């Protein structure tokens, strides 16, 4: 019994420090009075040890109860965290999918935009060239009309001269 051994050692310590007085007889044994005081001190000490042990057990039980509640709360929080993650997961995956698709479309748009700009530039240059050629054509048609008009005038004039010359011959 370790508690009894500890009690004996503590009793001896108390006696040596003078907290428990006792008179030893010459043969080294305790007198009845001293023996009674020793028993009383020992029983008081045992009672206090038992009270301390009882309180220790109560504290231990309360700690165990608290640990049980903490473990239960930890489990509940883990379940809540998992539920939150599953709630956020589908939206997160959808958002990531849409973002990736946007990135792909952006990569496809860049060269198409460059092609559009190049084609637009070519179109403007072609339109400008077309307009210049059309303007040149209009000018040439106008010049042609002038030339045809002058030619007709000259031919009519020549015809009139020839006509006059024929009349003079007759």
Secondary structure, DSSP 4 states (H G I P E B T S, - for coil): -HHHHHHHHHHHHHHHHTSS---B-TTS-B-HHHHHHHHHHHHHHHHHHHHHHHHHHHHHHHHHHHHHHHHHHHHHHHHHHHHHHHHHHHHHHHHHHHHHHHHHHHHHHHHHHHHHHHHHHHHHHHHHHHHHHHHHHHHHHHHHHHHHHHHHHHHHHHHHHHHHHHHHH-
